Amino acid sequence: MSKTVLLEVKNSIGYITINRPEALNALSSQVLTDLNDVLDQVEQSEEIRVVIVTGAGEKAFVAGADIKEMDVMSPIQAFEYMTFANNTFTRLSDLRQPTIAVLNGYALGGGMELALSTDIRIGFEKTVVGFPEVGLGIIPGFAGTQRMSRLIGTSRTKELIFTARTVKGQEAYELGILNKLVSAEELLTSAEELAAAIMKNAPLAVEKAKHVIQVGSELPLKNAIRLETEAEALLFSTEDKVEGMRAFVEKRKPVFNRK
């Protein structure tokens, strides 16, 4: 059986593709299992500096969870399925590498929640996002209620979830769900250009910045400032800090080595 999640590494970018186009890349248990296997590889990789996540085909990023699979679940099975998905998405969110989602079509329900687990989201005018779950008698179960609230606020999140309304690219950008809105032809190249801009900088500093922003956003302000200060102090012990500042003084491009 072919893998439902693919990983390709090129120019220090790890391309994760949800590869189930015949089902609009719906998130079955097998997809989640394969995604965990791919995340194992990404976590262990010294080569991958940035991760780009997208869906196979031209219609969907991920159209949602696998409703046919969910339809026959008991409450206990549903709890186990949600827990497995949430643990998987948290692994994606917690990767040390910056992550970029390329929303090349529908990103609904679980697909929206997968995209919310990345750091940056890029879409185009035909990108469609939303949470249809209440129309099925359930609610978002892969942390959508929580991650979306933290991104665009509780009031706007409630409106989207209560109404099950879908949102297209321009409005998703205006709401702050998408970081960038580009043409269909520019989706992947825009993500690659963003990845290249990130990779020009010191890898350890970028990784530490991600950690501080992510962890600090859940802490009281004083504790978060302390976390930032400690992280900054640690970076002063790195070779990359020495190289970066020396290159600045010498008016040349730095050469970082993640040390």
Accessible surface in RSA format (square Angstrom, percent):
REM  Atomic radii and reference values for relative SASA: ProtOr
REM  Chains: A
REM  Algorithm: Lee & Richards
REM  Probe-radius: 1.40
REM  Slices: 20
REM RES _ NUM      All-atoms   Total-Side   Main-Chain    Non-polar    All polar
REM                ABS   REL    ABS   REL    ABS   REL    ABS   REL    ABS   REL
RES MET A   1   203.25 105.3 113.87  75.4  89.37 212.8  90.87  77.3 112.38 148.9
RES SER A   2    90.91  76.8  69.84  93.2  21.07  48.5  50.49 107.5  40.41  56.6
RES LYS A   3   107.89  52.6 102.64  63.0   5.25  12.5  78.50  70.7  29.38  31.3
RES THR A   4    16.07  11.4  15.98  16.2   0.08   0.2  16.07  21.6   0.00   0.0
RES VAL A   5     3.29   2.2   0.00   0.0   3.29   7.9   0.00   0.0   3.29   8.9
RES LEU A   6    79.97  44.5  77.67  55.6   2.31   5.8  79.97  56.2   0.00   0.0
RES LEU A   7    45.72  25.5  10.83   7.7  34.89  87.7  11.21   7.9  34.50  92.8
RES GLU A   8    98.41  56.5  93.83  71.0   4.58  10.9  38.37  74.2  60.04  49.0
RES VAL A   9    57.26  37.7  29.10  26.3  28.17  67.9  29.10  25.3  28.17  76.4
RES LYS A  10    99.47  48.5  95.29  58.5   4.18  10.0  52.20  47.0  47.27  50.4
RES ASN A  11   120.39  83.0  96.34  93.1  24.04  57.9  33.49  80.6  86.90  84.0
RES SER A  12    34.93  29.5  33.77  45.1   1.17   2.7   3.91   8.3  31.03  43.5
RES ILE A  13     8.09   4.6   8.09   6.0   0.00   0.0   8.09   5.8   0.00   0.0
RES GLY A  14     0.00   0.0   0.00   N/A   0.00   0.0   0.00   0.0   0.00   0.0
RES TYR A  15    23.79  11.1  22.66  12.9   1.13   2.9  18.91  14.2   4.88   6.0
RES ILE A  16     0.23   0.1   0.13   0.1   0.09   0.2   0.13   0.1   0.09   0.3
RES THR A  17    28.04  19.9  28.04  28.4   0.00   0.0  11.92  16.0  16.13  24.4
RES ILE A  18     0.03   0.0   0.03   0.0   0.00   0.0   0.03   0.0   0.00   0.0
RES ASN A  19    39.99  27.6  32.24  31.2   7.75  18.7   0.00   0.0  39.99  38.7
RES ARG A  20    48.92  20.5  48.76  24.9   0.16   0.4   2.53   3.5  46.39  28.1
RES PRO A  21    59.40  43.3  47.51  43.3  11.89  43.2  48.70  40.2  10.71  66.6
RES GLU A  22   144.87  83.2 100.22  75.8  44.65 106.3  77.33 149.6  67.55  55.2
RES ALA A  23    33.97  31.2  18.95  29.2  15.02  34.2  28.33  39.9   5.64  15.0
RES LEU A  24    66.35  37.0  65.68  47.0   0.67   1.7  66.35  46.6   0.00   0.0
RES ASN A  25     0.48   0.3   0.48   0.5   0.00   0.0   0.00   0.0   0.48   0.5
RES ALA A  26    12.40  11.4  12.40  19.1   0.00   0.0  12.40  17.5   0.00   0.0
RES LEU A  27     0.00   0.0   0.00   0.0   0.00   0.0   0.00   0.0   0.00   0.0
RES SER A  28    11.20   9.5  11.20  14.9   0.00   0.0   9.01  19.2   2.18   3.1
RES SER A  29    40.24  34.0  39.94  53.3   0.30   0.7  30.63  65.2   9.61  13.5
RES GLN A  30    71.90  40.2  67.18  49.1   4.72  11.2  22.84  48.6  49.06  37.2
RES VAL A  31     0.00   0.0   0.00   0.0   0.00   0.0   0.00   0.0   0.00   0.0
RES LEU A  32     0.00   0.0   0.00   0.0   0.00   0.0   0.00   0.0   0.00   0.0
RES THR A  33    57.15  40.6  56.76  57.5   0.39   0.9  41.47  55.7  15.67  23.7
RES ASP A  34     4.44   3.1   3.83   3.8   0.62   1.5   0.32   0.7   4.13   4.1
RES LEU A  35     1.49   0.8   1.49   1.1   0.00   0.0   1.49   1.0   0.00   0.0
RES ASN A  36    23.62  16.3  23.62  22.8   0.00   0.0  14.67  35.3   8.95   8.7
RES ASP A  37    57.31  40.1  54.83  54.6   2.48   5.9  17.21  40.5  40.11  40.0
RES VAL A  38     6.60   4.3   6.60   6.0   0.00   0.0   6.60   5.7   0.00   0.0
RES LEU A  39     0.00   0.0   0.00   0.0   0.00   0.0   0.00   0.0   0.00   0.0
RES ASP A  40    56.36  39.5  56.26  56.0   0.10   0.2  12.72  29.9  43.64  43.5
RES GLN A  41    96.24  53.8  89.46  65.4   6.78  16.1  36.21  77.1  60.03  45.5
RES VAL A  42     0.00   0.0   0.00   0.0   0.00   0.0   0.00   0.0   0.00   0.0
RES GLU A  43    72.74  41.8  58.44  44.2  14.30  34.0  25.77  49.8  46.97  38.3
RES GLN A  44   141.04  78.9 114.54  83.7  26.49  63.1  47.82 101.8  93.21  70.7
RES SER A  45    22.81  19.3  13.89  18.5   8.93  20.6  17.73  37.7   5.09   7.1
RES GLU A  46   130.62  75.0 108.32  81.9  22.31  53.1  63.27 122.4  67.36  55.0
RES GLU A  47   102.18  58.7  90.19  68.2  11.99  28.6  40.58  78.5  61.61  50.3
RES ILE A  48     4.81   2.7   1.24   0.9   3.57   8.6   1.24   0.9   3.57   9.7
RES ARG A  49    58.49  24.6  50.89  25.9   7.60  18.1  18.67  25.5  39.82  24.1
RES VAL A  50     0.06   0.0   0.06   0.1   0.00   0.0   0.06   0.1   0.00   0.0
RES VAL A  51     0.00   0.0   0.00   0.0   0.00   0.0   0.00   0.0   0.00   0.0
RES ILE A  52     0.36   0.2   0.15   0.1   0.21   0.5   0.15   0.1   0.21   0.6
RES VAL A  53     1.07   0.7   1.07   1.0   0.00   0.0   1.07   0.9   0.00   0.0
RES THR A  54    23.30  16.6  23.30  23.6   0.00   0.0  20.22  27.2   3.08   4.7
RES GLY A  55     4.87   6.0   0.00   N/A   4.87   6.0   0.00   0.0   4.87  10.9
RES ALA A  56    19.83  18.2  12.41  19.1   7.42  16.9  18.02  25.4   1.80   4.8
RES GLY A  57    46.98  57.9   0.00   N/A  46.98  57.9  26.59  73.0  20.38  45.7
RES GLU A  58   166.95  95.8 139.48 105.5  27.47  65.4  57.41 111.1 109.53  89.4
RES LYS A  59   147.02  71.7 138.68  85.1   8.34  19.9  86.46  77.8  60.56  64.5
RES ALA A  60     1.38   1.3   0.36   0.6   1.01   2.3   0.36   0.5   1.01   2.7
RES PHE A  61     0.00   0.0   0.00   0.0   0.00   0.0   0.00   0.0   0.00   0.0
RES VAL A  62     0.00   0.0   0.00   0.0   0.00   0.0   0.00   0.0   0.00   0.0
RES ALA A  63    27.16  25.0  14.59  22.5  12.56  28.6  14.85  20.9  12.31  32.6
RES GLY A  64     7.54   9.3   0.00   N/A   7.54   9.3   7.40  20.3   0.15   0.3
RES ALA A  65    17.48  16.1   8.64  13.3   8.84  20.1   8.64  12.2   8.84  23.4
RES ASP A  66    15.78  11.1  14.64  14.6   1.15   2.7   2.45   5.8  13.33  13.3
RES ILE A  67    85.16  48.5  82.56  61.5   2.59   6.3  82.56  59.5   2.59   7.0
RES LYS A  68   184.50  90.0 170.13 104.4  14.37  34.2 117.16 105.5  67.33  71.7
RES GLU A  69    52.02  29.9  43.21  32.7   8.80  21.0  35.43  68.5  16.59  13.5
RES MET A  70    31.29  16.2  20.81  13.8  10.47  24.9  20.79  17.7  10.50  13.9
RES ASP A  71   115.37  80.8  83.35  83.0  32.02  75.7  18.19  42.8  97.18  96.9
RES VAL A  72   122.21  80.4  93.80  84.9  28.42  68.5 101.68  88.3  20.54  55.7
RES MET A  73    42.55  22.0  17.62  11.7  24.93  59.4  17.39  14.8  25.16  33.3
RES SER A  74    46.57  39.4  39.75  53.0   6.82  15.7  40.99  87.3   5.58   7.8
RES PRO A  75   118.74  86.5 105.59  96.2  13.16  47.8 113.19  93.5   5.55  34.5
RES ILE A  76   127.50  72.6 125.50  93.5   2.00   4.8 127.44  91.8   0.06   0.2
RES GLN A  77    93.30  52.2  90.30  66.0   3.00   7.1  24.56  52.3  68.74  52.1
RES ALA A  78    29.45  27.1  29.45  45.4   0.00   0.0  29.45  41.5   0.00   0.0
RES PHE A  79   144.77  72.4 139.87  86.6   4.90  12.7 144.22  87.4   0.55   1.6
RES GLU A  80   104.97  60.3  97.53  73.8   7.44  17.7  39.90  77.2  65.07  53.1
RES TYR A  81    10.64   5.0   4.33   2.5   6.30  16.4   9.91   7.4   0.73   0.9
RES MET A  82    39.64  20.5  39.64  26.2   0.00   0.0  39.38  33.5   0.26   0.3
RES THR A  83    55.04  39.1  51.34  52.1   3.70   8.8  48.44  65.1   6.61  10.0
RES PHE A  84    71.55  35.8  68.44  42.4   3.10   8.1  71.30  43.2   0.25   0.7
RES ALA A  85     0.00   0.0   0.00   0.0   0.00   0.0   0.00   0.0   0.00   0.0
RES ASN A  86    42.07  29.0  41.50  40.1   0.57   1.4  19.80  47.7  22.27  21.5
RES ASN A  87    88.25  60.9  84.47  81.6   3.78   9.1  23.30  56.1  64.96  62.8
RES THR A  88     0.37   0.3   0.19   0.2   0.18   0.4   0.05   0.1   0.31   0.5
RES PHE A  89     0.00   0.0   0.00   0.0   0.00   0.0   0.00   0.0   0.00   0.0
RES THR A  90    59.07  42.0  59.07  59.9   0.00   0.0  42.38  56.9  16.68  25.2
RES ARG A  91    60.77  25.5  56.31  28.7   4.46  10.6  40.04  54.7  20.73  12.6
RES LEU A  92     0.88   0.5   0.88   0.6   0.00   0.0   0.88   0.6   0.00   0.0
RES SER A  93    15.10  12.8  14.63  19.5   0.47   1.1   0.49   1.0  14.61  20.5
RES ASP A  94    93.77  65.7  68.13  67.8  25.63  60.6  27.37  64.4  66.40  66.2
RES LEU A  95     4.73   2.6   0.61   0.4   4.12  10.4   3.91   2.7   0.82   2.2
RES ARG A  96    64.40  27.0  52.52  26.8  11.88  28.3  41.99  57.4  22.41  13.6
RES GLN A  97     1.58   0.9   1.42   1.0   0.15   0.4   1.36   2.9   0.22   0.2
RES PRO A  98    11.62   8.5  11.62  10.6   0.00   0.0  11.62   9.6   0.00   0.0
RES THR A  99     0.04   0.0   0.04   0.0   0.00   0.0   0.00   0.0   0.04   0.1
RES ILE A 100     0.01   0.0   0.01   0.0   0.00   0.0   0.01   0.0   0.00   0.0
RES ALA A 101     0.00   0.0   0.00   0.0   0.00   0.0   0.00   0.0   0.00   0.0
RES VAL A 102     4.78   3.1   4.78   4.3   0.00   0.0   4.78   4.2   0.00   0.0
RES LEU A 103     0.00   0.0   0.00   0.0   0.00   0.0   0.00   0.0   0.00   0.0
RES ASN A 104    22.04  15.2  19.46  18.8   2.58   6.2  14.58  35.1   7.46   7.2
RES GLY A 105     4.78   5.9   0.00   N/A   4.78   5.9   4.78  13.1   0.00   0.0
RES TYR A 106    94.04  43.9  93.64  53.3   0.40   1.0  45.90  34.5  48.14  59.3
RES ALA A 107     0.00   0.0   0.00   0.0   0.00   0.0   0.00   0.0   0.00   0.0
RES LEU A 108    27.70  15.4  27.70  19.8   0.00   0.0  27.70  19.5   0.00   0.0
RES GLY A 109     3.85   4.8   0.00   N/A   3.85   4.8   3.85  10.6   0.00   0.0
RES GLY A 110     2.81   3.5   0.00   N/A   2.81   3.5   0.50   1.4   2.31   5.2
RES GLY A 111     0.00   0.0   0.00   N/A   0.00   0.0   0.00   0.0   0.00   0.0
RES MET A 112     0.02   0.0   0.02   0.0   0.00   0.0   0.00   0.0   0.02   0.0
RES GLU A 113     2.16   1.2   2.16   1.6   0.00   0.0   0.16   0.3   1.99   1.6
RES LEU A 114     0.36   0.2   0.36   0.3   0.00   0.0   0.36   0.3   0.00   0.0
RES ALA A 115     0.00   0.0   0.00   0.0   0.00   0.0   0.00   0.0   0.00   0.0
RES LEU A 116    14.42   8.0   1.98   1.4  12.44  31.3   1.98   1.4  12.44  33.5
RES SER A 117     2.44   2.1   0.00   0.0   2.44   5.6   0.99   2.1   1.45   2.0
RES THR A 118     7.10   5.1   0.00   0.0   7.10  16.9   0.19   0.3   6.92  10.5
RES ASP A 119    47.21  33.1  24.55  24.4  22.66  53.6  20.53  48.3  26.68  26.6
RES ILE A 120    36.37  20.7  36.37  27.1   0.00   0.0  36.37  26.2   0.00   0.0
RES ARG A 121    10.27   4.3  10.27   5.2   0.00   0.0   0.00   0.0  10.27   6.2
RES ILE A 122     0.00   0.0   0.00   0.0   0.00   0.0   0.00   0.0   0.00   0.0
RES GLY A 123     0.00   0.0   0.00   N/A   0.00   0.0   0.00   0.0   0.00   0.0
RES PHE A 124    20.41  10.2  20.41  12.6   0.00   0.0  20.41  12.4   0.00   0.0
RES GLU A 125   121.50  69.8 113.39  85.8   8.11  19.3  38.76  75.0  82.74  67.6
RES LYS A 126   142.49  69.5 133.66  82.0   8.83  21.0  78.49  70.7  64.00  68.2
RES THR A 127     0.08   0.1   0.08   0.1   0.00   0.0   0.08   0.1   0.00   0.0
RES VAL A 128    17.59  11.6  17.59  15.9   0.00   0.0  17.59  15.3   0.00   0.0
RES VAL A 129     0.79   0.5   0.79   0.7   0.00   0.0   0.79   0.7   0.00   0.0
RES GLY A 130     0.89   1.1   0.00   N/A   0.89   1.1   0.89   2.4   0.00   0.0
RES PHE A 131     1.07   0.5   0.17   0.1   0.91   2.4   0.17   0.1   0.91   2.6
RES PRO A 132    46.83  34.1  44.13  40.2   2.70   9.8  44.21  36.5   2.63  16.3
RES GLU A 133    15.21   8.7  15.21  11.5   0.00   0.0  10.40  20.1   4.81   3.9
RES VAL A 134    57.51  37.8  37.83  34.3  19.68  47.4  38.93  33.8  18.58  50.4
RES GLY A 135    65.09  80.3   0.00   N/A  65.09  80.3  33.70  92.5  31.39  70.3
RES LEU A 136    99.01  55.1  67.42  48.2  31.59  79.4  74.82  52.5  24.18  65.1
RES GLY A 137    70.17  86.5   0.00   N/A  70.17  86.5  37.48 102.9  32.69  73.2
RES ILE A 138    68.85  39.2  59.32  44.2   9.53  23.0  66.98  48.2   1.87   5.1
RES ILE A 139   113.04  64.3 108.04  80.5   5.00  12.1 108.04  77.8   5.00  13.6
RES PRO A 140     5.43   4.0   0.16   0.1   5.26  19.1   0.16   0.1   5.26  32.7
RES GLY A 141    24.35  30.0   0.00   N/A  24.35  30.0  14.81  40.7   9.54  21.4
RES PHE A 142     4.88   2.4   4.60   2.8   0.28   0.7   4.60   2.8   0.28   0.8
RES ALA A 143    26.90  24.7  16.70  25.8  10.20  23.2  25.13  35.4   1.78   4.7
RES GLY A 144     0.17   0.2   0.00   N/A   0.17   0.2   0.17   0.5   0.00   0.0
RES THR A 145    38.67  27.5  36.13  36.6   2.54   6.0  24.26  32.6  14.41  21.8
RES GLN A 146    95.50  53.4  95.50  69.8   0.00   0.0  38.88  82.8  56.62  42.9
RES ARG A 147    49.05  20.6  44.22  22.5   4.83  11.5  20.70  28.3  28.34  17.2
RES MET A 148     0.77   0.4   0.77   0.5   0.00   0.0   0.77   0.7   0.00   0.0
RES SER A 149    22.65  19.1  16.90  22.6   5.75  13.2   8.12  17.3  14.53  20.4
RES ARG A 150   150.65  63.3 112.31  57.3  38.34  91.3  61.04  83.4  89.61  54.3
RES LEU A 151    69.77  38.9  41.17  29.5  28.60  71.9  44.30  31.1  25.47  68.5
RES ILE A 152    18.44  10.5   0.13   0.1  18.31  44.1   8.28   6.0  10.15  27.6
RES GLY A 153    32.42  40.0   0.00   N/A  32.42  40.0  29.63  81.3   2.79   6.2
RES THR A 154    82.37  58.6  78.39  79.5   3.97   9.5  51.61  69.3  30.76  46.5
RES SER A 155    86.94  73.5  78.88 105.3   8.06  18.6  43.10  91.8  43.84  61.4
RES ARG A 156   121.70  51.1 120.19  61.3   1.52   3.6  24.04  32.9  97.66  59.2
RES THR A 157     2.77   2.0   2.77   2.8   0.00   0.0   2.77   3.7   0.00   0.0
RES LYS A 158   109.83  53.6 108.69  66.7   1.14   2.7  56.49  50.8  53.34  56.8
RES GLU A 159    83.56  48.0  76.97  58.2   6.58  15.7  32.23  62.3  51.32  41.9
RES LEU A 160     2.98   1.7   2.98   2.1   0.00   0.0   2.98   2.1   0.00   0.0
RES ILE A 161    14.13   8.0  14.13  10.5   0.00   0.0  14.13  10.2   0.00   0.0
RES PHE A 162   141.72  70.9 116.63  72.2  25.08  65.3 119.69  72.6  22.03  63.1
RES THR A 163    82.70  58.8  52.87  53.6  29.83  71.1  60.29  81.0  22.41  33.9
RES ALA A 164    28.73  26.4  16.18  25.0  12.55  28.6  16.18  22.8  12.55  33.3
RES ARG A 165    84.51  35.5  77.11  39.3   7.40  17.6  57.54  78.6  26.98  16.3
RES THR A 166    67.83  48.2  53.31  54.0  14.51  34.6  22.94  30.8  44.88  67.9
RES VAL A 167     1.03   0.7   0.11   0.1   0.92   2.2   0.97   0.8   0.06   0.2
RES LYS A 168   138.65  67.6 135.79  83.3   2.86   6.8  78.22  70.4  60.43  64.4
RES GLY A 169     0.00   0.0   0.00   N/A   0.00   0.0   0.00   0.0   0.00   0.0
RES GLN A 170    94.31  52.7  93.26  68.2   1.04   2.5  51.34 109.3  42.97  32.6
RES GLU A 171    61.63  35.4  59.52  45.0   2.11   5.0  26.41  51.1  35.21  28.7
RES ALA A 172     0.08   0.1   0.08   0.1   0.00   0.0   0.08   0.1   0.00   0.0
RES TYR A 173    98.02  45.8  90.42  51.4   7.61  19.8  43.05  32.3  54.97  67.8
RES GLU A 174   119.49  68.6  85.53  64.7  33.95  80.8  40.01  77.4  79.48  64.9
RES LEU A 175    29.28  16.3  22.52  16.1   6.76  17.0  22.95  16.1   6.33  17.0
RES GLY A 176    36.44  44.9   0.00   N/A  36.44  44.9  27.27  74.8   9.18  20.6
RES ILE A 177     0.00   0.0   0.00   0.0   0.00   0.0   0.00   0.0   0.00   0.0
RES LEU A 178     3.26   1.8   0.00   0.0   3.26   8.2   0.00   0.0   3.26   8.8
RES ASN A 179    72.92  50.3  50.79  49.1  22.12  53.3  13.81  33.2  59.10  57.1
RES LYS A 180    77.16  37.6  74.98  46.0   2.17   5.2  47.41  42.7  29.75  31.7
RES LEU A 181    50.84  28.3  23.11  16.5  27.73  69.7  23.14  16.3  27.70  74.5
RES VAL A 182    27.33  18.0  14.99  13.6  12.35  29.8  23.70  20.6   3.64   9.9
RES SER A 183    49.70  42.0  36.02  48.1  13.68  31.5  42.66  90.8   7.04   9.9
RES ALA A 184    51.69  47.5  35.12  54.2  16.57  37.7  35.37  49.8  16.32  43.2
RES GLU A 185   147.79  84.9 118.25  89.5  29.54  70.3  73.93 143.0  73.87  60.3
RES GLU A 186    86.94  49.9  86.81  65.7   0.12   0.3  25.35  49.0  61.59  50.3
RES LEU A 187    12.92   7.2  12.88   9.2   0.04   0.1  12.88   9.0   0.04   0.1
RES LEU A 188    80.14  44.6  78.38  56.1   1.76   4.4  78.38  55.0   1.76   4.7
RES THR A 189    67.73  48.2  67.20  68.1   0.53   1.3  59.74  80.2   7.99  12.1
RES SER A 190     6.07   5.1   4.84   6.5   1.24   2.9   5.78  12.3   0.30   0.4
RES ALA A 191     0.00   0.0   0.00   0.0   0.00   0.0   0.00   0.0   0.00   0.0
RES GLU A 192    47.34  27.2  44.61  33.8   2.73   6.5  16.85  32.6  30.49  24.9
RES GLU A 193   118.21  67.9 108.94  82.4   9.26  22.1  46.57  90.1  71.63  58.5
RES LEU A 194    42.54  23.7  38.07  27.2   4.47  11.2  41.87  29.4   0.67   1.8
RES ALA A 195     0.00   0.0   0.00   0.0   0.00   0.0   0.00   0.0   0.00   0.0
RES ALA A 196    46.00  42.3  42.79  66.0   3.21   7.3  44.11  62.1   1.89   5.0
RES ALA A 197    50.80  46.7  44.32  68.4   6.47  14.7  45.69  64.3   5.10  13.5
RES ILE A 198    28.57  16.3  26.24  19.6   2.32   5.6  28.57  20.6   0.00   0.0
RES MET A 199    35.79  18.5  23.07  15.3  12.72  30.3  22.26  18.9  13.52  17.9
RES LYS A 200   160.18  78.1 137.65  84.5  22.53  53.6  89.81  80.8  70.37  75.0
RES ASN A 201    78.50  54.1  76.56  74.0   1.94   4.7  14.49  34.9  64.01  61.9
RES ALA A 202    14.30  13.2  12.08  18.6   2.22   5.1  12.08  17.0   2.22   5.9
RES PRO A 203     7.26   5.3   4.82   4.4   2.44   8.9   7.19   5.9   0.06   0.4
RES LEU A 204    43.20  24.1  41.65  29.8   1.54   3.9  41.65  29.3   1.54   4.1
RES ALA A 205    39.22  36.1  35.61  55.0   3.61   8.2  35.95  50.6   3.27   8.7
RES VAL A 206    32.18  21.2  28.36  25.7   3.82   9.2  31.30  27.2   0.88   2.4
RES GLU A 207    26.10  15.0  22.04  16.7   4.05   9.7  10.53  20.4  15.57  12.7
RES LYS A 208    62.27  30.4  59.89  36.7   2.38   5.7  21.51  19.4  40.77  43.4
RES ALA A 209    49.28  45.3  40.90  63.1   8.38  19.1  48.69  68.6   0.60   1.6
RES LYS A 210    23.51  11.5  16.43  10.1   7.08  16.9  22.13  19.9   1.38   1.5
RES HIS A 211    88.44  48.3  83.30  57.9   5.13  13.1  53.83  55.5  34.61  40.3
RES VAL A 212    19.65  12.9  18.54  16.8   1.11   2.7  18.54  16.1   1.11   3.0
RES ILE A 213   126.23  71.8 118.51  88.3   7.73  18.6 125.09  90.1   1.14   3.1
RES GLN A 214    55.10  30.8  47.00  34.4   8.09  19.3  35.83  76.3  19.27  14.6
RES VAL A 215    58.40  38.4  54.37  49.2   4.03   9.7  58.38  50.7   0.02   0.1
RES GLY A 216     8.47  10.4   0.00   N/A   8.47  10.4   4.76  13.1   3.71   8.3
RES SER A 217    84.51  71.4  42.98  57.4  41.53  95.7  47.10 100.3  37.41  52.4
RES GLU A 218   106.84  61.3  74.70  56.5  32.14  76.5  46.46  89.9  60.38  49.3
RES LEU A 219    68.62  38.2  52.44  37.5  16.18  40.7  54.00  37.9  14.62  39.4
RES PRO A 220    89.16  65.0  76.19  69.5  12.96  47.1  88.39  73.0   0.77   4.8
RES LEU A 221   134.18  74.7 123.24  88.2  10.94  27.5 125.55  88.2   8.63  23.2
RES LYS A 222   177.36  86.5 167.82 103.0   9.54  22.7 112.68 101.4  64.68  68.9
RES ASN A 223    81.53  56.2  72.72  70.3   8.81  21.2  10.43  25.1  71.09  68.7
RES ALA A 224    16.32  15.0  14.32  22.1   2.00   4.5  14.70  20.7   1.61   4.3
RES ILE A 225    92.23  52.5  89.93  67.0   2.30   5.5  92.23  66.4   0.00   0.0
RES ARG A 226   158.85  66.7 155.35  79.2   3.50   8.3  51.35  70.2 107.50  65.2
RES LEU A 227    35.95  20.0  34.31  24.5   1.64   4.1  35.63  25.0   0.32   0.9
RES GLU A 228   100.08  57.5  99.96  75.6   0.12   0.3  22.66  43.8  77.42  63.2
RES THR A 229    80.12  57.0  75.57  76.6   4.55  10.8  63.49  85.3  16.62  25.1
RES GLU A 230    79.29  45.5  74.69  56.5   4.61  11.0  33.89  65.5  45.41  37.1
RES ALA A 231     8.49   7.8   6.28   9.7   2.21   5.0   7.80  11.0   0.69   1.8
RES GLU A 232    94.11  54.0  92.31  69.8   1.81   4.3  32.97  63.8  61.14  49.9
RES ALA A 233    64.07  58.9  48.58  75.0  15.49  35.2  54.55  76.8   9.53  25.2
RES LEU A 234   110.51  61.5 107.02  76.6   3.49   8.8 109.16  76.7   1.36   3.6
RES LEU A 235    29.42  16.4  29.37  21.0   0.06   0.1  29.42  20.7   0.00   0.0
RES PHE A 236   107.08  53.6  90.08  55.8  17.00  44.2  90.48  54.9  16.60  47.5
RES SER A 237    95.85  81.0  54.95  73.3  40.89  94.2  50.60 107.8  45.25  63.4
RES THR A 238    21.72  15.4  17.15  17.4   4.57  10.9  19.70  26.5   2.02   3.1
RES GLU A 239    98.98  56.8  93.87  71.0   5.11  12.2  44.37  85.8  54.61  44.6
RES ASP A 240     4.82   3.4   3.70   3.7   1.12   2.7   2.77   6.5   2.05   2.0
RES LYS A 241    60.05  29.3  49.17  30.2  10.89  25.9  20.49  18.4  39.57  42.1
RES VAL A 242    60.50  39.8  57.16  51.8   3.33   8.0  59.27  51.5   1.23   3.3
RES GLU A 243    35.10  20.2  33.35  25.2   1.75   4.2  13.96  27.0  21.14  17.3
RES GLY A 244    20.63  25.4   0.00   N/A  20.63  25.4  13.66  37.5   6.98  15.6
RES MET A 245   100.69  52.1  98.11  64.9   2.59   6.2  79.55  67.6  21.14  28.0
RES ARG A 246   130.58  54.8 124.87  63.7   5.71  13.6  31.19  42.6  99.39  60.2
RES ALA A 247     0.45   0.4   0.45   0.7   0.00   0.0   0.45   0.6   0.00   0.0
RES PHE A 248   167.46  83.8 152.71  94.6  14.75  38.4 160.50  97.3   6.96  19.9
RES VAL A 249   112.02  73.7  94.96  86.0  17.07  41.1  99.95  86.8  12.07  32.7
RES GLU A 250    94.69  54.4  67.06  50.7  27.63  65.8  37.76  73.0  56.92  46.5
RES LYS A 251   186.56  91.0 149.60  91.8  36.96  88.0 115.91 104.3  70.65  75.3
RES ARG A 252    98.94  41.5  77.53  39.5  21.42  51.0  63.99  87.5  34.95  21.2
RES LYS A 253   182.78  89.2 171.47 105.2  11.32  26.9 115.44 103.9  67.34  71.7
RES PRO A 254    52.41  38.2  35.96  32.8  16.45  59.8  35.96  29.7  16.45 102.3
RES VAL A 255   117.63  77.4 105.65  95.6  11.98  28.9 108.96  94.7   8.67  23.5
RES PHE A 256    50.32  25.2  23.48  14.5  26.84  69.9  23.48  14.2  26.84  76.8
RES ASN A 257    78.67  54.3  57.79  55.8  20.88  50.3  34.90  84.0  43.77  42.3
RES ARG A 258    70.47  29.6  58.43  29.8  12.05  28.7  20.51  28.0  49.97  30.3
RES LYS A 259   132.86  64.8 118.02  72.4  14.84  35.3  76.07  68.5  56.80  60.5
END  Absolute sums over single chains surface
CHAIN  1 A    13619.2      11417.8       2201.5       8187.8       5431.5
END  Absolute sums over all chains
TOTAL         13619.2      11417.8       2201.5       8187.8       5431.5
